[in-house]
Amino acid sequence: MAVTLKVGVIGVEIVMPLTASNGRPLDLTTAVAMKVYFRAPETTGASEKVASKIGSGKEGKLLYVTVAGDLPVTGEWRIQSRVLYDNPPRDLWSSIYPFIVAPNLV
């Protein structure tokens, strides 16, 4: 996920394609919770955000749209997604992806 965003950006769609262990798109149709976690530079915690599936969910793509306060500082950030299922119970985490938040001129 080699992406550069601007500090304070609002309304940017972040799409995370998820794959199952067999390499196929992860089916999100029966997921009960979908989340993304952002970790700011030089921190140990992460902020949790609710994500949604794109389309029916069979494509295995999560969507999160940035809001005010999501990306307040510049530097190298990290993002990871989490998908939870009830039947059968599963708690699946994606890889962790870095991305850059760059400054604005003003």
Secondary structure, DSSP 4 states (H G I P E B T S, - for coil): ---EEETT--S-EEEEE-B-TTSSBPP-TTEEEEEEEEE-TT-S--EEEE-EESTTSTT-EEEEE--TTSS-S-EEEEEEEEEEETTTTEEEE---EEEEEEPP--
